[in-house]
Amino acid sequence: MFVCVMKISLHIPKSNSLKHKRMILNSFKSRMRNDFNISLSEVDHQDLWQRSDIAICFVRSEKKHIQQTEDALLKFVDRFNGVELIEKETEIL
């Protein structure tokens, strides 16, 4: 069993208020949970309009599945309208 913990930093260029940011992030997080069966939460920059750090955690039975899921998550972030990936950190336990 392998556990992956990721932190992604996002830029939300179209956000013009905290309410708008929350709307974009709620849609983003909901789609990620449904599509990838992962846990995630905003962990930093809650008070900034155009910035967010998201912590993601998931468990897979094989290490190759961890890499496949990570690759799919990054593709999803690239395709999602309204967010841009700034930085990514990954730790596999």
Steps between C-alpha positions, in 0.01 A plus 500: 500500500628845406381841616556811292486848651511789255486875541416707197518877486245660271453840343137595433532788251129562440412532868402851609376421852518233767146396410598446135814311604291275725259428213786400267675289765182322607441392142866402462510296822166330435603386153836373628336302782249343263742425218794367701367376837741717701490718809591867468476826685610861465787540748643847441425843351131488595501880532644572153276541196721344236715248684436164664698206632320167484608187689411171330527151647424160351586133554579247229603135513799535265757772449435514125136586575619791714694639203207444262262682734745785551542541124123498449452758777753735342334464160166580662644814661645611164164452327282653772383845394572766762810369678869490414755275669785696661680228694464135601654302785458123536588254772437126476486298819 
